[in-house]
């Protein structure tokens, strides 16, 4: 298995100049070029089609972690939301991309990190991301009426952020123990509320001891290495088109914020194990078989572990509502929108009130219908009694049936 060499690189985002006018450039999403904002010239980025190489995890942890060359970066922590942001060189002022609070640049700290080797460039343009977010807000249930106005204002502040990720591969071997349940049915006799006897089929389960061994192969298990966004939120942005990864190039970072990882390599693999666990459990249940399973123990060995450090593109912004900050993100490859949102207590209250009214109305209709049927049955019983008496008198006195009895027969 090939191992990758980690090299130190300079941050060149602020040194990329237009070939025509010499102005600073920003990457144009969806294109392999940097567009000049002054003369509109497209400066082509030459991308090298490199094979994606996985790095041996154990070898790196044991031998290369302390000896490999690193990338020096400056980071500053937001005093409002606590998120850490990587600063380009020579920046004198900036705002937090997650809550728009001005950052205190003098508090920035310098550190060394493992250089990312691959990335996915921005593909979804800012305007498309804005449209997607406004549409997402419009589809939210129980959202406050003013939320759309907040959303439109916040969408104007969308910032492009390259988020750091670890990916892990592993071949797992798991020994397990548990129980296999097999259903069977028995006939049961019971009485209803009127005392009538009925029979029904009742499900029962026989349990048998089970143990065994399962193998799983995992490829590119993603772990977001930033603490700036909740893991649940970034996982909902998946899937990513990882087969389209290209070699890291500073030119693609021009005009965007780049996050540095806060989750270290070993801690990232612990999180990857958590993501692998449901799949391992599913394999165990399948191997146990039967109709239902109980898992008592699973002991897993993780073999052939490899990793890579990559950057994935997000559009990020935040809005304040009732003095609380809500963040939202857009997958800058697929346009998938996810975010945090407030709820309108009044809308939820009136919705619950409407549900209660519907249920009350249905119960009232049911009772009235039942009452009406009982009155009809009582009327029919009375009519039957009259007919019975008349019939008896006819038999005793040989009298003719009244006309209404003949005409209403069957009523």
C-alpha positions in Angstrom: 0.0 0.0 0.0 1.4 3.3 -1.1 2.1 6.0 1.5 1.9 9.7 0.8 4.6 12.3 1.7 3.4 15.3 3.6 5.0 18.5 2.4 4.9 22.0 3.8 3.3 24.5 1.5 2.9 28.3 1.5 -0.5 29.8 1.4 -0.6 31.3 -2.0 -4.2 32.4 -2.1 -3.3 36.1 -1.8 -0.4 35.9 -4.4 -2.5 34.6 -7.4 -2.6 37.4 -9.9 -4.6 37.9 -13.1 -2.6 37.2 -16.2 -4.0 40.3 -17.9 -4.3 43.1 -15.3 -2.4 41.7 -12.3 -5.4 41.9 -9.8 -6.0 39.3 -7.1 -8.2 36.5 -8.3 -11.1 34.4 -6.9 -12.1 31.0 -8.0 -15.3 30.7 -10.1 -17.4 27.8 -8.9 -18.2 25.2 -11.5 -15.2 26.2 -13.6 -11.5 25.2 -13.6 -10.5 28.9 -13.7 -10.1 32.0 -11.6 -12.2 35.0 -12.7 -10.8 38.5 -12.5 -13.3 40.9 -11.0 -11.7 43.9 -12.7 -11.2 42.8 -16.3 -13.3 39.6 -16.4 -10.4 37.6 -17.7 -10.6 33.8 -17.1 -7.3 32.5 -15.8 -7.2 28.7 -16.4 -6.1 26.5 -13.5 -4.1 23.5 -14.8 -5.2 20.5 -12.7 -3.1 17.4 -12.6 -5.2 14.2 -12.8 -3.5 12.4 -10.0 -4.4 9.0 -8.5 -5.9 9.3 -5.1 -3.5 7.6 -2.7 -4.5 6.3 0.8 -2.1 6.6 3.7 -1.3 3.8 6.1 -2.8 4.8 9.4 -0.7 2.7 11.8 2.5 3.6 10.0 1.7 7.3 10.2 0.7 7.2 13.8 3.8 5.3 14.9 6.5 6.8 12.7 5.5 9.9 10.7 3.2 11.9 13.0 6.1 13.8 14.6 8.6 13.8 11.7 6.4 14.7 8.8 6.5 18.3 7.5 3.5 20.3 8.3 1.6 23.3 7.0 1.7 26.5 9.1 -1.6 28.3 9.6 -3.1 31.1 11.7 -6.4 30.5 13.4 -8.7 32.7 15.5 -11.6 31.6 17.7 -14.9 33.5 17.5 -15.8 35.1 20.8 -19.5 34.7 20.0 -20.1 31.2 18.7 -16.7 29.6 19.6 -15.9 28.5 16.0 -12.3 28.5 14.8 -11.4 30.1 11.5 -8.2 29.8 9.5 -6.9 33.2 8.4 -5.1 34.0 5.1 -1.7 35.8 5.5 -1.8 39.6 6.0 -5.5 39.7 7.0 -6.2 42.7 9.3 -10.0 42.3 9.7 -12.5 39.5 9.1 -15.9 38.3 10.3 -16.8 34.8 11.5 -18.4 32.9 8.6 -20.7 31.1 11.0 -22.3 34.0 12.9 -20.9 37.1 11.2 -19.4 38.4 14.4 -16.2 40.5 13.8 -13.1 38.4 14.7 -10.4 39.7 17.0 -7.4 39.2 14.8 -4.8 40.0 17.5 -5.9 36.8 19.3 -4.9 34.6 16.3 -2.7 31.6 17.1 -0.2 29.9 14.8 0.0 26.1 14.6 1.2 23.3 12.3 -1.2 20.9 10.7 -1.1 18.0 8.3 -1.5 19.4 4.8 -4.6 18.3 2.9 -3.8 16.4 -0.3 -7.2 16.4 -2.1 -10.2 18.6 -2.5 -13.5 19.0 -4.3 -13.7 22.5 -5.9 -16.9 24.7 -5.5 -19.4 23.7 -8.1 -22.7 25.4 -7.0 -22.6 29.2 -7.5 -23.5 31.6 -4.7 -26.8 32.7 -6.3 -27.9 29.0 -6.7 -27.0 28.4 -3.1 -29.0 31.5 -2.0 -32.1 30.3 -4.0 -31.7 26.8 -2.5 -31.6 28.2 1.1 -34.6 30.6 0.6 -36.6 27.6 -0.9 -35.6 25.4 2.0 -36.8 28.0 4.5 -40.1 28.4 2.6 -40.8 24.7 3.0 -40.3 24.6 6.8 -43.4 23.8 8.9 -44.2 25.9 11.9 -41.6 28.6 10.9 -42.2 32.1 12.2 -43.7 34.4 9.7 -40.7 36.8 9.6 -38.2 34.0 9.0 -38.3 34.4 5.2 -37.2 38.0 5.6 -34.3 37.0 7.9 -33.4 34.2 5.5 -33.2 36.5 2.5 -31.0 38.9 4.4 -28.7 36.1 5.7 -28.4 34.5 2.3 -26.8 37.7 1.1 -24.0 37.0 3.6 -23.2 33.5 2.3 -19.5 32.6 2.6 -17.7 29.9 0.9 -15.8 27.6 3.3 -13.6 24.6 2.6 -14.3 22.2 5.5 -11.6 19.7 6.6 -12.4 16.0 6.6 -10.7 12.8 7.3 -11.7 9.7 5.3 -10.9 6.2 6.6 -10.8 2.8 5.0 -10.7 -0.4 7.0 -11.3 -4.2 6.8 -13.1 -5.3 10.0 -13.5 -8.8 11.6 -16.2 -9.1 14.2 -16.9 -12.0 16.6 -20.4 -11.9 18.1 -22.8 -13.7 20.5 -26.5 -13.3 20.9 -29.9 -15.0 20.4 -31.9 -16.0 17.3 -35.6 -15.6 17.7 -38.0 -17.7 15.5 -41.7 -16.9 15.6 -44.5 -19.4 15.8 -48.3 -19.0 16.3 -50.8 -20.6 18.7 -54.6 -20.4 18.7 -56.1 -18.5 21.7 -59.7 -18.4 22.9 -61.0 -15.1 24.3 -64.3 -13.4 25.1 -65.3 -10.0 23.9 -67.0 -7.2 25.8 -70.4 -8.8 25.1 -69.3 -12.2 26.5 -69.1 -13.9 23.0 -66.3 -16.4 22.5 -63.8 -15.9 19.7 -60.4 -17.4 18.6 -57.3 -15.6 17.4 -53.7 -16.3 16.4 -51.1 -15.2 18.9 -47.4 -14.8 18.0 -44.8 -16.5 20.3 -41.0 -16.7 19.9 -38.6 -19.4 20.5 -35.0 -18.2 21.3 -31.8 -20.1 20.4 -28.2 -19.2 21.2 -26.2 -17.7 18.3 -22.6 -16.8 17.8 -20.3 -16.3 14.8 -18.0 -14.1 12.8 -18.6 -11.4 10.2 -16.3 -9.4 7.9 -16.9 -5.9 6.5 -15.0 -3.6 4.2 -15.3 0.1 4.6 -14.3 2.7 2.0 -14.1 6.5 2.6 -15.9 6.7 5.9 -16.2 10.5 6.3 -15.5 12.4 9.5 -15.8 16.2 9.6 -12.7 17.4 11.4 -14.1 20.7 12.4 -16.0 21.6 15.6 -17.6 24.6 14.0 -20.7 22.7 12.9 -22.6 19.9 14.6 -21.7 16.4 13.2 -25.4 15.6 12.6 -25.7 18.7 10.4 -22.7 18.0 8.2 -23.7 14.4 7.9 -27.0 15.4 6.5 -25.2 17.1 3.6 -24.0 13.8 2.4 -23.4 12.1 0.0 -20.3 13.8 -1.6 -19.0 12.9 -5.0 -15.6 11.7 -3.7 -14.6 10.0 -6.9 -14.3 13.5 -8.3 -11.5 14.5 -5.8 -8.6 16.4 -7.4 -5.1 17.1 -6.1 -4.9 19.9 -3.6 -4.1 23.3 -5.3 -4.0 26.7 -3.5 -5.6 28.3 -6.5 -8.9 26.7 -5.7 -8.9 28.3 -2.3 -8.6 31.8 -3.6 -11.6 33.9 -2.4 -12.8 31.3 0.1 -12.3 30.6 3.8 -10.4 27.5 4.6 -11.0 25.7 8.0 -8.2 23.8 9.7 -8.9 20.5 11.4 -9.6 20.5 15.1 -10.3 16.8 15.4 -6.9 15.0 15.4 -6.3 11.9 13.2 -6.7 9.4 16.1 -9.8 11.0 17.4 -11.2 11.1 13.9 -10.8 7.3 13.6 -12.7 6.9 16.9 -15.6 8.8 15.3 -15.3 6.7 12.1 -15.7 3.6 14.3 -19.0 5.0 15.5 -20.2 5.4 11.9 -19.1 1.9 11.1 -20.9 0.3 14.1 -24.5 0.3 12.7 -23.3 -1.5 9.5 -21.4 -4.1 11.5 -24.5 -4.7 13.7 -26.6 -5.1 10.5 -24.2 -7.7 9.3 -24.4 -9.5 12.6 -28.2 -9.5 12.6 -28.2 -10.9 9.0 -25.7 -13.6 10.0 -27.8 -14.6 13.1 -30.9 -15.0 10.9 -34.3 -15.9 12.2 -37.2 -13.5 12.6 -35.7 -11.4 15.3 -32.3 -11.1 16.9 -30.7 -10.1 20.2 -27.0 -9.0 20.1 -25.2 -9.5 23.4 -21.5 -8.8 22.4 -19.5 -7.7 19.4 -15.7 -7.7 19.4 -14.3 -6.0 16.3 -10.7 -5.9 15.0 -9.9 -3.1 12.5 -7.3 -4.1 9.9 -5.6 -2.4 6.9 -6.6 1.1 8.1 -5.8 3.9 5.7 -6.7 7.6 5.7 -6.5 10.8 3.7 -7.0 14.5 4.6 -9.4 16.3 2.2 -11.2 19.6 1.9 -14.9 19.8 0.9 -16.8 23.0 -0.1 -19.7 24.5 1.8 -21.7 27.7 1.6 -22.3 28.8 5.1 -24.2 31.6 6.8 -26.1 32.4 10.0 -29.1 34.5 11.0 -30.2 35.8 14.4 -33.8 35.3 15.5 -35.0 36.3 19.0 -31.4 36.8 20.0 -30.4 33.3 19.1 -28.0 32.4 16.3 -29.1 29.7 13.7 -26.6 28.4 11.2 -27.3 26.8 7.8 -25.1 25.2 5.2 -25.3 24.3 1.5 -23.3 21.5 -0.1 -21.4 23.4 -2.7 -21.3 20.3 -5.0 -24.9 19.1 -4.9 -26.9 22.1 -3.6 -28.3 20.1 -0.6 -29.4 22.5 2.2 -29.4 21.8 5.9 -29.6 24.0 8.9 -30.9 25.0 12.3 -34.3 26.7 12.5 -36.6 28.3 15.0 -40.3 27.3 15.6 -43.3 29.4 16.0 -45.0 28.5 19.3 -48.2 30.1 18.2 -48.4 28.1 15.0 -47.7 24.8 16.9 -50.4 25.8 19.4 -53.1 26.5 16.8 -52.1 23.3 14.9 -52.6 21.3 18.0 -55.9 23.1 18.7 -57.1 22.2 15.2 -56.1 18.6 15.7 -58.1 18.5 19.0 -61.1 20.1 17.3 -61.0 17.5 14.4 -60.8 14.6 16.9 -63.6 16.1 19.0 -65.7 16.6 15.9 -65.1 13.0 14.7 -66.1 11.7 18.2 -69.2 13.8 18.2 -70.2 12.6 14.7 -69.5 8.9 15.8 -71.7 9.2 18.9 -74.5 11.0 17.0 -74.4 8.3 14.3 -74.5 5.5 16.9 -77.4 7.2 18.7 -79.3 7.6 15.5 -78.8 3.9 14.7 -80.0 2.9 18.2 -83.2 5.0 17.7 -83.9 3.3 14.4 -83.4 -0.1 16.0 -85.8 0.9 18.8 -88.4 2.1 16.2 -88.0 -1.2 14.3 -88.5 -3.2 17.5 -91.7 -1.2 18.2 -93.0 -1.8 14.7 -92.3 -5.5 14.9 -94.2 -5.6 18.2 -97.3 -3.9 16.6 -97.2 -6.3 13.7 -96.9 -9.3 16.0 -100.0 -8.2 18.0 -102.0 -7.6 14.8 -101.0 -10.9 13.4 -102.0 -12.6 16.7 -105.4 -10.9 16.6 -105.9 -11.9 13.0 -105.3 -15.5 13.9 -107.7 -15.3 16.8 -110.5 -13.4 15.1 -109.8 -14.0 11.4 -109.6 -10.2 10.7 -108.1 -8.7 7.6 -104.7 -7.1 7.8 -104.7 -3.3 7.9 -103.5 -1.7 4.6 -100.5 -0.1 6.3 -99.2 -3.5 7.5 -99.2 -4.9 3.9 -97.8 -1.7 2.3 -95.0 -1.3 4.9 -94.0 -4.9 5.1 -90.2 -5.1 5.4 -89.8 -1.7 7.0 
